[in-house]
Every structure is written in C-alpha cells, then in structure tokens.
Amino acid sequence: MSSYKASFKRYFEPFLGGSALFFQLKSRGIKFESYLSDLNYELINTNKIAASRIEELIEVLKIYEKEYDKILVSIINCETVQNFHRIMIMLKDRQNSSQ
C-alpha cells in the first residue's frame, strides 16, 4: 500500500468490517467523499463516535482497559457454561448502568 497513488473522489465501503483500508487512506491526507456501511449498527456507530468524539471515546476505553484483566481472569476461570453466562450478564448490566 505504501506505493499506492490514490486518484478518486468517492469511496464506497459496503462491508466496513475493521475499516482498515478506509482509515489507511484517510491517514494519508487523501481528500475524498466516503460512504461507509455495514449491517452491524454498533460497528457503524463506533466509527461515527471515533470520528466525531475521539477524546471522549478514549476516556471510556481507558475505563474498560483497567477492568479488562479482571474480566478476562473471571472468564478464564469459569468452570461451567452457566458461570460464563452469569459473568456476561453481569458485564452487560454494568455497561447498561454506566450509560
């Protein structure tokens, strides 16, 4: 990609996924109108937030980073599917209460 010369005005991405190509092109300062889409609403919303409220997103991610190790250890130590399910419900409840 380092030798690629872009010469386009519009970029369409029907399946955004990780959006690696889009962000690579944007990071090079290439000016183009973009149309990003995906069936996953949360993925699209996350990209919109990253584009418009990056500092706020970084602060939220720092909170999750602190909790990540504790959560991972809890999941690894699950002995049954029921324990895993209980932890996932707890995490969802925690996320809902923080919004």
Secondary structure as GFF3:
##gff-version 3
##sequence-region A 1 99
A	DSSP	beta_strand	10	13	.	.	.	ID=ss1
A	DSSP	alpha_helix	20	27	.	.	.	ID=ss2
A	DSSP	beta_strand	33	36	.	.	.	ID=ss3
A	DSSP	alpha_helix	41	52	.	.	.	ID=ss4
A	DSSP	alpha_helix	54	76	.	.	.	ID=ss5
A	DSSP	alpha_helix	81	98	.	.	.	ID=ss6
###
